[in-house]
Amino acid sequence: MRETLRLLAERRFALLFAARTVSVFGSSFAPVALAFAVLDIPGSSPTTLGLVLASQAVPEVVFMLAGGVIADRLPRYRVMVTADLVAAASFGALAALFLTGNAHLPLVMVLAACNGVATAMFTPALTGIVPEVIAADRLQPANGLLRLSTNGSRILGLAAAGGLVVAVGPGWAIAADATTFLVSACLLATLRLPSVRQPSGASALADLRHGWREFVSRQWTWVIVVQFSVVNAAWSGVMVLGPVIAKRDLGGPAAWSLLLAAEAAGTVLGVLVAIRVRPARPLLVGTLAVFPMAAPVLLLGVRAPILITAASALVAGAAIDVFAVLWDTALQQHVPPDALSRVSSYDWLGSLALGPVGLIAAGPVAAAIGLDAALGACALLIIVPTALALLSPSLRNLRAGAPTPPAPTPNAEVR
Protein backbone atom coordinates (compact mmCIF):
# COMPACT_ATOMS: atom_id res chain seq x y z
CA MET A 1 0.00 0.00 0.00
CA ARG A 2 2.90 2.36 0.71
CA GLU A 3 4.15 1.77 -2.83
CA THR A 4 0.66 2.42 -4.20
CA LEU A 5 0.34 5.68 -2.26
CA ARG A 6 3.56 6.92 -3.87
CA LEU A 7 1.52 7.33 -7.05
CA LEU A 8 0.07 10.47 -5.46
CA ALA A 9 3.48 12.11 -5.74
CA GLU A 10 2.93 12.25 -9.50
CA ARG A 11 1.21 15.56 -10.20
CA ARG A 12 -1.13 14.52 -12.99
CA PHE A 13 -2.34 11.40 -11.24
CA ALA A 14 -2.81 13.40 -8.03
CA LEU A 15 -5.00 15.94 -9.87
CA LEU A 16 -7.14 13.19 -11.37
CA PHE A 17 -7.37 11.55 -7.95
CA ALA A 18 -8.45 14.82 -6.28
CA ALA A 19 -11.01 15.64 -8.96
CA ARG A 20 -12.68 12.23 -8.65
CA THR A 21 -12.64 12.43 -4.85
CA VAL A 22 -14.41 15.78 -4.75
CA SER A 23 -17.04 15.10 -7.42
CA VAL A 24 -17.92 11.64 -6.11
CA PHE A 25 -18.35 13.02 -2.58
CA GLY A 26 -20.99 15.44 -3.84
CA SER A 27 -22.55 12.91 -6.20
CA SER A 28 -23.10 10.57 -3.27
CA PHE A 29 -25.86 12.89 -2.08
CA ALA A 30 -27.82 12.39 -5.30
CA PRO A 31 -29.17 8.82 -4.86
CA VAL A 32 -30.79 9.83 -1.58
CA ALA A 33 -31.56 13.50 -2.25
CA LEU A 34 -33.02 13.08 -5.74
CA ALA A 35 -35.05 10.00 -4.80
CA PHE A 36 -36.73 11.65 -1.83
CA ALA A 37 -37.09 15.00 -3.60
CA VAL A 38 -39.04 13.28 -6.38
CA LEU A 39 -41.09 11.18 -3.95
CA ASP A 40 -42.05 14.43 -2.16
CA ILE A 41 -43.60 15.88 -5.34
CA PRO A 42 -47.40 15.83 -4.83
CA GLY A 43 -48.94 12.81 -6.51
CA SER A 44 -45.62 11.05 -7.07
CA SER A 45 -45.22 7.26 -6.94
CA PRO A 46 -42.52 4.64 -7.56
CA THR A 47 -43.33 4.98 -11.26
CA THR A 48 -42.65 8.74 -11.06
CA LEU A 49 -39.23 8.10 -9.54
CA GLY A 50 -38.56 5.47 -12.21
CA LEU A 51 -39.36 7.98 -14.96
CA VAL A 52 -36.96 10.57 -13.55
CA LEU A 53 -34.15 8.06 -13.13
CA ALA A 54 -34.83 6.70 -16.62
CA SER A 55 -34.64 10.25 -18.01
CA GLN A 56 -31.08 10.36 -16.73
CA ALA A 57 -30.21 6.80 -17.76
CA VAL A 58 -31.49 6.87 -21.36
CA PRO A 59 -29.14 9.68 -22.54
CA GLU A 60 -26.26 7.85 -20.88
CA VAL A 61 -26.98 4.94 -23.22
CA VAL A 62 -27.84 6.97 -26.33
CA PHE A 63 -24.81 9.27 -26.21
CA MET A 64 -22.22 6.82 -24.83
CA LEU A 65 -20.83 5.88 -28.27
CA ALA A 66 -20.52 9.55 -29.19
CA GLY A 67 -18.65 10.07 -25.94
CA GLY A 68 -16.20 7.32 -26.87
CA VAL A 69 -15.52 8.78 -30.33
CA ILE A 70 -15.06 12.28 -28.93
CA ALA A 71 -12.70 11.06 -26.19
CA ASP A 72 -10.54 9.22 -28.76
CA ARG A 73 -10.39 12.32 -31.01
CA LEU A 74 -9.99 15.22 -28.55
CA PRO A 75 -7.86 15.72 -25.43
CA ARG A 76 -9.63 13.57 -22.88
CA TYR A 77 -9.15 15.95 -19.99
CA ARG A 78 -10.95 18.71 -21.92
CA VAL A 79 -13.87 16.38 -22.62
CA MET A 80 -14.06 15.61 -18.89
CA VAL A 81 -13.96 19.30 -17.93
CA THR A 82 -16.83 20.09 -20.31
CA ALA A 83 -18.87 17.17 -18.97
CA ASP A 84 -18.33 18.32 -15.37
CA LEU A 85 -19.53 21.84 -16.26
CA VAL A 86 -22.70 20.48 -17.88
CA ALA A 87 -23.34 18.31 -14.81
CA ALA A 88 -22.85 21.30 -12.50
CA ALA A 89 -25.33 23.37 -14.50
CA SER A 90 -27.99 20.63 -14.61
CA PHE A 91 -27.76 19.82 -10.90
CA GLY A 92 -27.71 23.51 -10.03
CA ALA A 93 -30.92 24.03 -11.98
CA LEU A 94 -32.51 20.97 -10.33
CA ALA A 95 -31.62 22.33 -6.91
CA ALA A 96 -33.22 25.68 -7.79
CA LEU A 97 -36.43 23.93 -8.87
CA PHE A 98 -36.77 21.93 -5.67
CA LEU A 99 -35.80 24.86 -3.41
CA THR A 100 -38.35 27.19 -5.02
CA GLY A 101 -41.15 24.63 -5.14
CA ASN A 102 -41.29 24.62 -8.96
CA ALA A 103 -40.21 21.02 -9.50
CA HIS A 104 -42.63 20.09 -12.26
CA LEU A 105 -42.01 16.57 -13.51
CA PRO A 106 -41.29 17.35 -17.21
CA LEU A 107 -38.66 19.96 -16.34
CA VAL A 108 -37.05 17.68 -13.76
CA MET A 109 -36.84 14.96 -16.41
CA VAL A 110 -35.20 17.32 -18.92
CA LEU A 111 -32.52 18.39 -16.42
CA ALA A 112 -31.93 14.77 -15.40
CA ALA A 113 -31.42 14.02 -19.10
CA CYS A 114 -28.78 16.77 -19.34
CA ASN A 115 -26.89 15.12 -16.52
CA GLY A 116 -27.14 11.80 -18.37
CA VAL A 117 -25.51 13.36 -21.44
CA ALA A 118 -22.69 14.70 -19.26
CA THR A 119 -22.10 11.24 -17.81
CA ALA A 120 -22.00 9.73 -21.32
CA MET A 121 -19.28 12.20 -22.31
CA PHE A 122 -17.26 11.79 -19.11
CA THR A 123 -17.19 8.01 -18.61
CA PRO A 124 -15.29 6.79 -21.71
CA ALA A 125 -12.79 9.62 -21.31
CA LEU A 126 -12.10 8.61 -17.71
CA THR A 127 -11.28 5.01 -18.69
CA GLY A 128 -8.98 6.22 -21.46
CA ILE A 129 -7.16 8.91 -19.50
CA VAL A 130 -5.67 6.66 -16.81
CA PRO A 131 -2.94 5.21 -19.09
CA GLU A 132 -2.09 8.81 -20.08
CA VAL A 133 -1.26 9.82 -16.50
CA ILE A 134 0.42 6.65 -15.19
CA ALA A 135 2.91 4.05 -16.48
CA ALA A 136 1.55 0.81 -17.94
CA ASP A 137 3.11 -1.40 -15.26
CA ARG A 138 1.29 0.55 -12.52
CA LEU A 139 -2.21 0.49 -13.99
CA GLN A 140 -3.77 -1.97 -11.54
CA PRO A 141 -2.64 -0.12 -8.37
CA ALA A 142 -3.60 3.19 -10.02
CA ASN A 143 -7.07 1.90 -10.82
CA GLY A 144 -7.32 0.56 -7.30
CA LEU A 145 -6.26 3.87 -5.77
CA LEU A 146 -8.80 5.77 -7.88
CA ARG A 147 -11.48 3.35 -6.74
CA LEU A 148 -10.33 3.68 -3.14
CA SER A 149 -10.63 7.44 -3.36
CA THR A 150 -14.03 7.47 -4.98
CA ASN A 151 -15.41 4.77 -2.71
CA GLY A 152 -14.14 6.52 0.41
CA SER A 153 -15.82 9.68 -0.79
CA ARG A 154 -19.03 7.76 -1.41
CA ILE A 155 -18.98 6.46 2.16
CA LEU A 156 -18.62 9.95 3.60
CA GLY A 157 -21.23 11.36 1.22
CA LEU A 158 -23.76 8.60 1.77
CA ALA A 159 -23.22 8.62 5.52
CA ALA A 160 -24.07 12.33 5.49
CA ALA A 161 -26.78 12.18 2.85
CA GLY A 162 -29.66 10.92 4.94
CA GLY A 163 -29.00 13.41 7.76
CA LEU A 164 -28.44 16.26 5.30
CA VAL A 165 -31.71 15.58 3.50
CA VAL A 166 -33.56 15.48 6.81
CA ALA A 167 -31.80 18.58 8.18
CA VAL A 168 -31.85 20.97 5.20
CA GLY A 169 -33.93 19.21 2.56
CA PRO A 170 -33.04 17.44 -0.69
CA GLY A 171 -32.76 20.69 -2.67
CA TRP A 172 -29.71 21.91 -0.74
CA ALA A 173 -28.09 18.47 -0.98
CA ILE A 174 -28.45 18.60 -4.77
CA ALA A 175 -26.98 22.12 -4.77
CA ALA A 176 -23.93 20.83 -2.89
CA ASP A 177 -23.51 18.17 -5.57
CA ALA A 178 -23.50 20.86 -8.29
CA THR A 179 -20.72 22.73 -6.47
CA THR A 180 -18.46 19.69 -6.34
CA PHE A 181 -18.73 19.25 -10.12
CA LEU A 182 -17.40 22.79 -10.51
CA VAL A 183 -14.43 22.04 -8.25
CA SER A 184 -13.70 18.86 -10.23
CA ALA A 185 -13.76 20.79 -13.51
CA CYS A 186 -11.23 23.30 -12.16
CA LEU A 187 -8.86 20.54 -11.05
CA LEU A 188 -9.09 18.63 -14.34
CA ALA A 189 -8.50 21.81 -16.33
CA THR A 190 -4.97 22.01 -14.87
CA LEU A 191 -3.96 18.55 -16.20
CA ARG A 192 -2.94 19.91 -19.64
CA LEU A 193 -1.85 16.54 -20.97
CA PRO A 194 0.26 16.44 -24.15
CA SER A 195 -1.41 15.00 -27.22
CA VAL A 196 -0.45 11.34 -27.65
CA ARG A 197 -2.75 10.58 -30.57
CA GLN A 198 -2.68 11.72 -34.17
CA PRO A 199 -5.76 13.49 -35.52
CA SER A 200 -8.05 11.02 -37.26
CA GLY A 201 -8.66 11.38 -40.97
CA ALA A 202 -11.57 8.96 -40.78
CA SER A 203 -15.20 9.81 -40.25
CA ALA A 204 -16.91 9.35 -36.90
CA LEU A 205 -18.77 6.37 -38.39
CA ALA A 206 -15.47 4.76 -39.44
CA ASP A 207 -14.15 5.36 -35.93
CA LEU A 208 -17.19 3.58 -34.51
CA ARG A 209 -16.71 0.62 -36.87
CA HIS A 210 -13.07 0.33 -35.84
CA GLY A 211 -14.05 0.48 -32.17
CA TRP A 212 -16.71 -2.18 -32.77
CA ARG A 213 -14.16 -4.53 -34.34
CA GLU A 214 -11.86 -4.04 -31.36
CA PHE A 215 -14.79 -4.74 -29.04
CA VAL A 216 -16.17 -7.92 -30.66
CA SER A 217 -12.75 -9.41 -31.52
CA ARG A 218 -12.35 -10.39 -27.85
CA GLN A 219 -15.08 -12.74 -26.63
CA TRP A 220 -14.53 -11.86 -22.99
CA THR A 221 -15.44 -8.21 -23.56
CA TRP A 222 -18.87 -8.79 -25.06
CA VAL A 223 -19.69 -11.70 -22.72
CA ILE A 224 -19.12 -9.47 -19.67
CA VAL A 225 -21.10 -6.64 -21.26
CA VAL A 226 -24.09 -8.89 -22.02
CA GLN A 227 -23.95 -10.18 -18.46
CA PHE A 228 -23.95 -6.70 -16.98
CA SER A 229 -26.70 -5.44 -19.27
CA VAL A 230 -29.02 -7.76 -17.32
CA VAL A 231 -27.33 -7.32 -13.93
CA ASN A 232 -27.51 -3.52 -14.18
CA ALA A 233 -31.15 -3.64 -15.26
CA ALA A 234 -31.90 -5.62 -12.10
CA TRP A 235 -29.87 -3.24 -9.96
CA SER A 236 -31.69 -0.28 -11.51
CA GLY A 237 -34.95 -1.83 -10.38
CA VAL A 238 -33.55 -2.12 -6.85
CA MET A 239 -32.69 1.61 -6.93
CA VAL A 240 -36.40 2.34 -7.48
CA LEU A 241 -37.86 -0.23 -5.11
CA GLY A 242 -35.33 0.22 -2.30
CA PRO A 243 -36.27 3.82 -1.39
CA VAL A 244 -39.96 2.86 -1.50
CA ILE A 245 -39.41 0.05 1.01
CA ALA A 246 -37.21 2.30 3.14
CA LYS A 247 -39.87 5.00 3.25
CA ARG A 248 -42.70 2.57 3.97
CA ASP A 249 -41.14 -0.02 6.30
CA LEU A 250 -37.62 0.96 7.39
CA GLY A 251 -37.91 4.49 8.71
CA GLY A 252 -37.17 6.66 5.67
CA PRO A 253 -34.04 8.27 4.19
CA ALA A 254 -31.72 7.29 7.06
CA ALA A 255 -32.27 3.56 6.49
CA TRP A 256 -31.70 3.79 2.74
CA SER A 257 -28.63 5.95 3.32
CA LEU A 258 -27.28 3.31 5.74
CA LEU A 259 -27.61 0.54 3.15
CA LEU A 260 -25.93 2.61 0.45
CA ALA A 261 -23.17 3.64 2.87
CA ALA A 262 -22.57 0.00 3.87
CA GLU A 263 -22.27 -0.97 0.21
CA ALA A 264 -19.84 1.92 -0.31
CA ALA A 265 -17.78 0.87 2.72
CA GLY A 266 -17.55 -2.58 1.21
CA THR A 267 -16.15 -1.15 -2.00
CA VAL A 268 -13.23 0.30 -0.03
CA LEU A 269 -12.46 -3.15 1.34
CA GLY A 270 -12.76 -4.57 -2.15
CA VAL A 271 -10.28 -2.08 -3.54
CA LEU A 272 -7.75 -2.86 -0.81
CA VAL A 273 -7.99 -6.50 -1.82
CA ALA A 274 -7.82 -5.71 -5.55
CA ILE A 275 -4.69 -3.56 -5.13
CA ARG A 276 -2.83 -6.47 -3.53
CA VAL A 277 -4.04 -9.55 -5.40
CA ARG A 278 -2.67 -10.50 -8.80
CA PRO A 279 -4.84 -13.39 -9.99
CA ALA A 280 -3.52 -15.26 -13.00
CA ARG A 281 -7.08 -15.33 -14.40
CA PRO A 282 -8.49 -11.94 -13.38
CA LEU A 283 -11.88 -12.12 -15.08
CA LEU A 284 -12.64 -15.56 -13.67
CA VAL A 285 -12.04 -14.19 -10.18
CA GLY A 286 -13.89 -10.98 -10.98
CA THR A 287 -16.98 -12.71 -12.37
CA LEU A 288 -17.26 -15.00 -9.35
CA ALA A 289 -17.22 -11.84 -7.24
CA VAL A 290 -20.49 -10.63 -8.80
CA PHE A 291 -22.69 -13.26 -7.11
CA PRO A 292 -22.82 -11.55 -3.64
CA MET A 293 -24.66 -8.60 -5.22
CA ALA A 294 -27.85 -10.67 -4.97
CA ALA A 295 -27.70 -11.12 -1.18
CA PRO A 296 -28.81 -7.63 0.00
CA VAL A 297 -31.57 -7.63 -2.64
CA LEU A 298 -33.01 -10.87 -1.26
CA LEU A 299 -32.68 -9.69 2.35
CA LEU A 300 -34.38 -6.39 1.55
CA GLY A 301 -37.25 -8.34 -0.01
CA VAL A 302 -37.82 -10.44 3.11
CA ARG A 303 -37.43 -7.42 5.43
CA ALA A 304 -34.43 -8.83 7.24
CA PRO A 305 -33.13 -6.71 10.13
CA ILE A 306 -31.53 -3.59 8.73
CA LEU A 307 -28.08 -4.36 10.21
CA ILE A 308 -28.01 -7.82 8.59
CA THR A 309 -29.02 -6.33 5.25
CA ALA A 310 -26.36 -3.66 5.68
CA ALA A 311 -23.72 -6.32 6.41
CA SER A 312 -24.64 -8.16 3.21
CA ALA A 313 -24.45 -4.87 1.30
CA LEU A 314 -20.93 -4.37 2.67
CA VAL A 315 -19.85 -7.81 1.40
CA ALA A 316 -21.52 -7.15 -1.96
CA GLY A 317 -19.73 -3.83 -2.30
CA ALA A 318 -16.36 -5.44 -1.56
CA ALA A 319 -16.92 -8.19 -4.11
CA ILE A 320 -18.12 -5.95 -6.93
CA ASP A 321 -15.16 -3.60 -6.63
CA VAL A 322 -12.75 -6.50 -6.86
CA PHE A 323 -14.43 -7.15 -10.21
CA ALA A 324 -14.34 -3.47 -11.19
CA VAL A 325 -10.59 -3.01 -10.66
CA LEU A 326 -9.75 -6.26 -12.45
CA TRP A 327 -12.07 -5.35 -15.34
CA ASP A 328 -10.69 -1.83 -15.82
CA THR A 329 -7.14 -3.15 -15.76
CA ALA A 330 -7.95 -5.91 -18.27
CA LEU A 331 -9.36 -3.37 -20.71
CA GLN A 332 -6.38 -1.05 -20.34
CA GLN A 333 -3.89 -3.90 -20.77
CA HIS A 334 -5.55 -5.68 -23.69
CA VAL A 335 -7.10 -2.89 -25.79
CA PRO A 336 -4.92 -0.53 -27.90
CA PRO A 337 -4.71 2.95 -26.32
CA ASP A 338 -6.03 4.78 -29.39
CA ALA A 339 -9.25 2.71 -29.32
CA LEU A 340 -9.64 2.40 -25.55
CA SER A 341 -12.32 5.07 -25.08
CA ARG A 342 -14.41 3.68 -27.95
CA VAL A 343 -14.21 0.13 -26.60
CA SER A 344 -15.08 1.53 -23.18
CA SER A 345 -18.06 3.32 -24.70
CA TYR A 346 -19.33 0.04 -26.21
CA ASP A 347 -18.81 -1.53 -22.80
CA TRP A 348 -20.85 1.17 -21.08
CA LEU A 349 -23.47 1.27 -23.82
CA GLY A 350 -24.14 -2.45 -23.57
CA SER A 351 -23.88 -2.57 -19.80
CA LEU A 352 -26.34 0.30 -19.34
CA ALA A 353 -28.66 -0.48 -22.27
CA LEU A 354 -31.31 -2.25 -20.21
CA GLY A 355 -30.94 0.02 -17.19
CA PRO A 356 -33.78 2.33 -18.26
CA VAL A 357 -35.99 -0.73 -18.74
CA GLY A 358 -35.33 -1.73 -15.15
CA LEU A 359 -36.09 1.79 -13.92
CA ILE A 360 -39.32 2.13 -15.87
CA ALA A 361 -40.54 -1.42 -15.27
CA ALA A 362 -39.81 -1.62 -11.55
CA GLY A 363 -42.87 0.33 -10.42
CA PRO A 364 -45.43 -1.42 -12.66
CA VAL A 365 -43.94 -4.88 -11.97
CA ALA A 366 -44.03 -4.26 -8.21
CA ALA A 367 -47.65 -3.09 -8.51
CA ALA A 368 -48.52 -6.29 -10.39
CA ILE A 369 -46.68 -8.94 -8.34
CA GLY A 370 -45.76 -7.11 -5.13
CA LEU A 371 -42.59 -5.46 -3.87
CA ASP A 372 -41.12 -8.62 -2.35
CA ALA A 373 -41.62 -10.74 -5.49
CA ALA A 374 -40.17 -7.95 -7.65
CA LEU A 375 -37.02 -7.85 -5.52
CA GLY A 376 -36.74 -11.65 -5.76
CA ALA A 377 -36.89 -11.34 -9.55
CA CYS A 378 -34.10 -8.72 -9.42
CA ALA A 379 -31.92 -11.14 -7.44
CA LEU A 380 -32.43 -13.89 -10.02
CA LEU A 381 -31.48 -11.48 -12.80
CA ILE A 382 -28.15 -10.98 -11.04
CA ILE A 383 -27.42 -14.66 -10.40
CA VAL A 384 -28.43 -16.30 -13.69
CA PRO A 385 -26.48 -14.19 -16.25
CA THR A 386 -23.40 -14.27 -14.02
CA ALA A 387 -23.49 -18.05 -13.97
CA LEU A 388 -23.93 -18.14 -17.76
CA ALA A 389 -20.97 -15.80 -18.29
CA LEU A 390 -18.70 -18.35 -16.64
CA LEU A 391 -19.39 -20.72 -19.54
CA SER A 392 -17.11 -18.57 -21.76
CA PRO A 393 -13.61 -20.11 -22.07
CA SER A 394 -12.25 -16.74 -23.24
CA LEU A 395 -13.38 -15.15 -19.98
CA ARG A 396 -12.20 -17.99 -17.75
CA ASN A 397 -8.80 -18.29 -19.41
CA LEU A 398 -7.83 -14.63 -19.92
CA ARG A 399 -4.37 -14.14 -18.45
CA ALA A 400 -3.28 -11.00 -16.65
CA GLY A 401 -1.00 -8.70 -18.62
CA ALA A 402 -0.91 -10.83 -21.78
CA PRO A 403 -2.47 -8.70 -24.53
CA THR A 404 -4.62 -10.33 -27.16
CA PRO A 405 -4.18 -9.29 -30.82
CA PRO A 406 -6.14 -6.18 -31.84
CA ALA A 407 -8.74 -6.28 -34.58
CA PRO A 408 -7.43 -5.62 -38.13
CA THR A 409 -7.68 -1.97 -39.09
CA PRO A 410 -7.96 -0.73 -42.69
CA ASN A 411 -5.33 1.83 -43.71
CA ALA A 412 -7.97 4.56 -43.96
CA GLU A 413 -8.69 4.20 -40.28
CA VAL A 414 -5.18 4.06 -38.86
CA ARG A 415 -4.83 6.69 -36.11
C-alpha positions, -999 to 999 in steps of 0.1 A, spaced: 0 0 0 29 24 7 42 18 -28 7 24 -42 3 57 -23 36 69 -39 15 73 -70 1 105 -55 35 121 -57 29 122 -95 12 156 -102 -11 145 -130 -23 114 -112 -28 134 -80 -50 159 -99 -71 132 -114 -74 115 -80 -84 148 -63 -110 156 -90 -127 122 -87 -126 124 -48 -144 158 -48 -170 151 -74 -179 116 -61 -184 130 -26 -210 154 -38 -226 129 -62 -231 106 -33 -259 129 -21 -278 124 -53 -292 88 -49 -308 98 -16 -316 135 -22 -330 131 -57 -350 100 -48 -367 116 -18 -371 150 -36 -390 133 -64 -411 112 -39 -420 144 -22 -436 159 -53 -474 158 -48 -489 128 -65 -456 111 -71 -452 73 -69 -425 46 -76 -433 50 -113 -426 87 -111 -392 81 -95 -386 55 -122 -394 80 -150 -370 106 -135 -341 81 -131 -348 67 -166 -346 102 -180 -311 104 -167 -302 68 -178 -315 69 -214 -291 97 -225 -263 79 -209 -270 49 -232 -278 70 -263 -248 93 -262 -222 68 -248 -208 59 -283 -205 96 -292 -186 101 -259 -162 73 -269 -155 88 -303 -151 123 -289 -127 111 -262 -105 92 -288 -104 123 -310 -100 152 -285 -79 157 -254 -96 136 -229 -91 160 -200 -110 187 -219 -139 164 -226 -141 156 -189 -140 193 -179 -168 201 -203 -189 172 -190 -183 183 -154 -195 218 -163 -227 205 -179 -233 183 -148 -229 213 -125 -253 234 -145 -280 206 -146 -278 198 -109 -277 235 -100 -309 240 -120 -325 210 -103 -316 223 -69 -332 257 -78 -364 239 -89 -368 219 -57 -358 249 -34 -383 272 -50 -412 246 -51 -413 246 -90 -402 210 -95 -426 201 -123 -420 166 -135 -413 173 -172 -387 200 -163 -370 177 -138 -368 150 -164 -352 173 -189 -325 184 -164 -319 148 -154 -314 140 -191 -288 168 -193 -269 151 -165 -271 118 -184 -255 134 -214 -227 147 -193 -221 112 -178 -220 97 -213 -193 122 -223 -173 118 -191 -172 80 -186 -153 68 -217 -128 96 -213 -121 86 -177 -113 50 -187 -90 62 -215 -72 89 -195 -57 67 -168 -29 52 -191 -21 88 -201 -13 98 -165 4 67 -152 29 41 -165 15 8 -179 31 -14 -153 13 6 -125 -22 5 -140 -38 -20 -115 -26 -1 -84 -36 32 -100 -71 19 -108 -73 6 -73 -63 39 -58 -88 58 -79 -115 33 -67 -103 37 -31 -106 74 -34 -140 75 -50 -154 48 -27 -141 65 4 -158 97 -8 -190 78 -14 -190 65 22 -186 100 36 -212 114 12 -238 86 18 -232 86 55 -241 123 55 -268 122 28 -297 109 49 -290 134 78 -284 163 53 -317 156 35 -336 155 68 -318 186 82 -319 210 52 -339 192 26 -330 174 -7 -328 207 -27 -297 219 -7 -281 185 -10 -285 186 -48 -270 221 -48 -239 208 -29 -235 182 -56 -235 209 -83 -207 227 -65 -185 197 -63 -187 192 -101 -174 228 -105 -144 220 -82 -137 189 -102 -138 208 -135 -112 233 -122 -89 205 -111 -91 186 -143 -85 218 -163 -50 220 -149 -40 186 -162 -29 199 -196 -18 165 -210 3 164 -242 -14 150 -272 -4 113 -277 -28 106 -306 -27 117 -342 -58 135 -355 -80 110 -373 -87 114 -410 -116 90 -408 -152 98 -402 -169 93 -369 -188 64 -384 -155 48 -394 -141 54 -359 -172 36 -345 -167 6 -369 -131 3 -358 -141 5 -322 -167 -22 -328 -142 -45 -343 -119 -40 -314 -148 -47 -290 -162 -79 -307 -127 -94 -315 -123 -104 -278 -151 -127 -266 -145 -119 -230 -154 -82 -236 -189 -88 -251 -197 -117 -227 -191 -95 -197 -211 -66 -213 -241 -89 -220 -239 -102 -185 -239 -67 -170 -267 -54 -193 -290 -78 -173 -273 -73 -139 -275 -35 -142 -312 -36 -153 -319 -56 -121 -299 -32 -100 -317 -3 -115 -349 -18 -104 -335 -21 -69 -327 16 -69 -364 23 -75 -379 -2 -51 -353 2 -23 -363 38 -14 -400 29 -15 -394 0 10 -372 23 31 -399 50 33 -427 26 40 -411 0 63 -376 10 74 -379 45 87 -372 67 57 -340 83 42 -317 73 71 -323 36 65 -317 38 27 -286 60 33 -273 33 57 -276 5 32 -259 26 4 -232 36 29 -226 0 39 -223 -10 2 -198 19 -3 -178 9 27 -175 -26 12 -161 -11 -20 -132 3 0 -125 -32 13 -128 -46 -21 -103 -21 -35 -78 -29 -8 -80 -65 -18 -78 -57 -55 -47 -36 -51 -28 -65 -35 -40 -95 -54 -27 -105 -88 -48 -134 -100 -35 -153 -130 -71 -153 -144 -85 -119 -134 -119 -121 -151 -126 -156 -137 -120 -142 -102 -139 -110 -110 -170 -127 -124 -173 -150 -94 -172 -118 -72 -205 -106 -88 -227 -133 -71 -228 -116 -36 -247 -86 -52 -278 -107 -50 -277 -111 -12 -288 -76 0 -316 -76 -26 -330 -109 -13 -327 -97 23 -344 -64 16 -373 -83 0 -378 -104 31 -374 -74 54 -344 -88 72 -331 -67 101 -315 -36 87 -281 -44 102 -280 -78 86 -290 -63 53 -264 -37 57 -237 -63 64 -246 -82 32 -244 -49 13 -209 -44 27 -199 -78 14 -215 -72 -20 -197 -38 -23 -164 -54 -16 -169 -82 -41 -181 -60 -69 -152 -36 -66 -128 -65 -69 -144 -71 -102 -143 -35 -112 -106 -30 -107 -98 -63 -124 -121 -54 -153 -107 -18 -158 -71 -31 -158 -80 -59 -183 -94 -34 -207 -64 -10 -203 -39 -39 -208 -56 -57 -237 -71 -29 -258 -49 -5 -279 -47 29 -263 -60 48 -294 -92 27 -293 -96 24 -256 -123 51 -251 -144 37 -280 -142 1 -266 -151 15 -232 -181 33 -247 -193 0 -262 -188 -15 -228 -209 12 -211 -235 13 -238 -241 -25 -236 -239 -26 -198 -263 3 -193 -287 -5 -223 -313 -22 -202 -309 0 -172 -338 23 -183 -360 -7 -187 -353 -17 -151 -361 18 -139 -393 21 -159 -405 -14 -153 -398 -16 -115 -429 3 -104 -454 -14 -127 -439 -49 -120 -440 -43 -82 -477 -31 -85 -485 -63 -104 -467 -89 -83 -458 -71 -51 -426 -55 -39 -411 -86 -24 -416 -107 -55 -402 -79 -76 -370 -79 -55 -367 -116 -58 -369 -113 -95 -341 -87 -94 -319 -111 -74 -324 -139 -100 -315 -115 -128 -282 -110 -110 -274 -147 -104 -284 -163 -137 -265 -142 -163 -234 -143 -140 -235 -181 -140 -239 -181 -178 -210 -158 -183 -187 -183 -166 -194 -207 -195 -171 -186 -218 -136 -201 -221 -123 -167 -232 -134 -152 -200 -122 -180 -177 -88 -183 -194 -78 -146 -199 -44 -141 -185 -33 -110 -166 -10 -87 -186 -9 -108 -218 -25 -87 -245 -46 -103 -272 -42 -93 -308 -61 -62 -318 -87 -63 -346 -74 -56 -381 -77 -20 -391 -80 -7 -427 -53 18 -437 -80 46 -440 -87 42 -403 -52 41 -389 -48 67 -361 
